[in-house]
Amino acid sequence: MKTVFMNPALIERKWFLIDAEGKILGRVAARVASIVRGKTKANYAPHQEMGDYVVVVNAEKIAVSGRKAQQKVYYHHTGYPGGLKARTFEKVIARHPTQPLENAIKGMLPKGPLGRKLAKNAKIYAGAAHPHVAQNPAAIEL
């Protein structure tokens, strides 16, 4: 069996718009990751970047179910001894409104160079305004 390679010049890449207001964090992230990865296309190949671009607006108004706003904790380490920092979802979304969605999408993409490249195809904005109007993104309803 041969590995199929798509010619990068022949891959048609579209732009999509998702309004995250009131939507569940994980469901939005899963849909964005699938589109960015290219799994919605018939000629999908896991080793190539062939996915579409996704613009997500109103990321600051994304919802989490239950008491996750108070209980979901994001950790990061400063690199110094005793430098483990923890913040709840409420604090993270207040300070960096796009970070929870970015982290969720990156966690659903492959690790390594391809995953980092794919993560750049998801454009996330806190408010309703975005600079990608010229690409005329097609709206997706979740």
C-alpha positions in Angstrom: 0.0 0.0 0.0 1.3 3.4 -0.9 1.2 6.6 1.1 -1.0 9.2 -0.6 0.4 12.7 -0.8 -1.7 15.6 -1.8 0.0 18.4 -3.7 -0.1 21.4 -1.3 -0.8 23.7 -4.3 -4.0 21.7 -5.1 -5.4 21.8 -1.5 -8.4 24.2 -1.3 -8.4 25.9 2.1 -11.6 27.7 3.2 -12.4 30.1 6.1 -15.0 29.4 8.6 -16.5 31.6 11.4 -17.8 30.2 14.7 -19.6 32.4 17.3 -18.7 30.8 20.7 -21.1 32.9 22.8 -23.0 30.6 25.2 -21.5 27.4 23.6 -19.7 24.7 25.7 -15.9 25.0 25.7 -15.1 21.4 24.8 -17.6 21.1 22.0 -16.4 24.3 20.3 -12.7 23.1 20.7 -13.4 19.7 19.3 -15.2 21.1 16.2 -12.4 23.7 15.6 -9.7 21.0 16.0 -11.4 18.7 13.6 -11.8 21.4 10.9 -8.2 22.7 11.4 -6.8 19.2 11.2 -8.7 18.6 7.9 -10.8 15.6 9.1 -13.9 17.1 7.5 -12.4 16.6 4.0 -12.6 13.5 1.9 -8.9 13.6 1.0 -7.7 13.8 4.6 -4.2 12.6 5.3 -2.9 12.7 9.0 0.6 13.7 8.1 -0.2 16.7 6.0 -1.6 20.2 6.8 -4.7 20.3 4.6 -7.3 21.7 7.0 -9.2 24.9 6.8 -8.9 28.2 8.8 -11.3 28.8 11.6 -12.1 32.2 13.1 -13.7 32.0 16.6 -15.3 35.2 18.0 -16.8 35.9 21.5 -14.4 33.6 23.2 -14.8 35.5 26.4 -18.5 34.5 26.5 -17.8 30.7 26.2 -19.6 28.5 28.7 -18.6 25.6 30.9 -21.1 23.3 32.5 -21.7 22.7 36.1 -19.3 24.3 38.6 -16.3 24.1 36.3 -15.9 27.9 36.4 -14.9 27.6 40.0 -13.4 24.1 40.0 -11.5 23.8 36.7 -7.8 24.7 37.4 -5.1 25.6 34.9 -1.5 25.0 36.0 1.8 26.4 34.7 5.3 26.3 36.1 7.6 29.3 36.2 10.7 27.2 36.0 11.9 28.1 39.5 11.7 25.8 42.6 8.2 26.0 44.1 7.0 27.9 41.0 3.8 25.9 40.3 1.0 28.3 39.7 -2.7 27.5 39.7 -5.6 29.6 38.4 -9.3 28.8 38.2 -11.2 29.1 34.9 -12.9 32.3 36.2 -9.6 34.0 36.8 -8.0 32.9 33.6 -10.9 34.0 31.4 -11.0 37.4 33.2 -7.4 38.0 32.5 -6.8 36.3 29.2 -10.3 35.6 27.6 -9.0 33.5 24.7 -6.6 31.3 26.6 -9.0 28.5 27.8 -10.2 27.9 24.2 -6.6 28.0 22.8 -5.4 25.5 25.4 -8.4 23.2 24.7 -7.8 23.3 20.9 -4.0 22.8 21.2 -4.6 19.8 23.5 -6.8 18.2 20.8 -4.2 18.6 18.0 -1.2 16.4 17.5 2.0 17.1 19.4 5.1 18.2 17.5 5.8 20.5 14.5 2.5 19.6 12.6 0.4 20.4 15.6 2.0 23.7 16.3 1.5 24.6 12.6 -2.1 23.6 12.7 -2.8 25.6 15.9 -1.9 28.8 14.0 -4.8 28.2 11.7 -7.3 28.7 14.5 -7.8 32.5 15.0 -9.5 33.2 18.3 -10.8 36.6 19.4 -12.4 37.7 22.7 -15.0 40.0 21.1 -17.2 40.0 18.1 -14.8 42.0 15.9 -12.1 40.2 13.9 -9.7 41.3 11.1 -10.5 38.5 8.7 -13.5 40.0 7.0 -11.7 40.1 3.7 -11.5 36.3 3.6 -15.4 36.2 3.8 -15.6 33.3 6.3 -18.6 31.0 6.2 -20.6 30.9 9.4 -20.9 27.5 11.1 -23.7 26.9 13.6 -22.8 24.4 16.4 
